[in-house]
């Protein structure tokens, strides 16, 4: 089925409108994502947010006798004495 000149022109106009819409949406997303100011430290009435809580880690849990009895999960791997050829790129 061959397209006539009028059909091609209508299709091209429709594709141009789609392209303009995609460019507008892309520009809007980029504008809102990069150029808008982020949230400030001030609250809605200009009051400051409360300070962050201090976190304390209790390392005494690691000194429990049950944890001291644990062993390594596997034996250490021993490297072989002979590691291969001197030049692995030479043909056999």
RAURUR-V46909 format. One record per run of one state. SS is the DSSP state (H for helix, E for strand, - for the rest). FROM is the first residue (numbers start at 1). LEN is the number of residues. Records with the same first field share a line. If there is no record, write none. Layout:
BEGIN
SS=FROM-LEN  FROM-LEN
END
This chain:
BEGIN
-=1-4  36-6  43-5  49-10  64-1  69-24
H=5-31  59-5  65-4
E=42-1  48-1
END
